[in-house]
Amino acid sequence: MPYTPPSRVPRGASERRPAAPAVPSSLTATDSAITDDGVYTNFLFDGSDLADQRAEAVEIDTCRLTGVDLSGTRLTRAMVTNTVIERSNLSNLRAMNSSLIRVAVTTNRMTGVAWTNGRLRDVIFRDCRLDLTRFRSTTAANVLFEGCNLKQADFQDADLRGATFEDCDLTGAQFSGAKMDGARLLDCVLVGVNGVTSMAGAGVAGRDMVALAYSLAGALGITVLDEE
């Protein structure tokens, strides 16, 4: 069978950027706690302490969360739409069966976040610390990770066909069982990536291929011999 070189996916080809949230400048300030079945619309959470809370079926729409502490909070069936989350602490937040739709998540500390069996649509993660996060079995449609620390992030069984990773550190990330046909990885650190065989159909920048090749060789049981 003749050799077929890998296809080249130029930057910008068939790429759709996430729709940005449209949050008005005038919002009602609140320090309200998050409660079951709570509906929060057109609110500004500025410096609010929302850590270690438990809530189900929360709806947050057209809000801005700035400098908020959500560390350790547990959410189930939460829906966050048309919202900005910035300069906040979301470390070890747990969200199950929850959705982010048209949300900008920027410059946040998010180490250990678990967003599992969820949905992400038109979401931007920019300049966030997302190491040790879990996005298992989550669907990403028009999602951009840009300038993020994603070391040892877990995307096992996630649907990443609508995801783009730009200038991210994915050292040791897990992609086993993920769907990645059409996903894009540009200018990313891919050292020690796991589940590399699940990346079939993804677009990877040529300059990032060297590190990925070593992971692929390991997955296929290929021994890389040092030249004498």
HUHU-V873300 format. One record per backbone hydrogen bond with DSSP energy under -1.0 kcal/mol. NH is the residue of the N-H (numbers start at 1). CO is the residue of the C=O. Records with the same first field share a line. If there is no record, write none. Layout:
NH->CO ; CO
This chain:
13->10
15->12
28->42
30->44
37->56
38->35
40->59
42->61
44->28
45->64
47->66
50->69
52->71
55->74
57->76
59->38
60->79
61->40
62->81
64->43
65->84
66->45
67->86
69->48
70->89
72->91
73->70
74->53
75->94
76->55
77->96
79->58
80->99
81->60
82->101
84->63
85->104
86->65
87->106
89->68
90->109
92->111
93->90
94->73
95->114
96->75
97->116
99->78
100->119
101->80
102->121
103->122
104->83
105->124
106->85
107->126
109->88
110->129
112->131
113->110
114->93
115->134
116->95
117->136
119->98
120->139
121->100
122->141
124->103
125->144
126->105
127->146
129->108
130->149
132->151
133->130
134->113
135->154
137->156
138->135
139->118
140->159
141->120
143->162
144->123
145->164
146->125
147->166
149->128
150->169
152->171
153->150
154->133
155->174
157->176
158->155
159->138
160->179
162->140
163->160
164->143
165->184
166->145
167->186
169->148
170->189
172->191
173->170
174->153
175->194
178->175
179->158
182->201
183->180
184->163
185->203
186->165
189->168
193->190
194->173
198->195
199->196
202->199
203->183
205->185
208->205
209->206
212->208
213->209
214->210
215->211
216->212
217->213
218->214
219->215
220->216
222->217
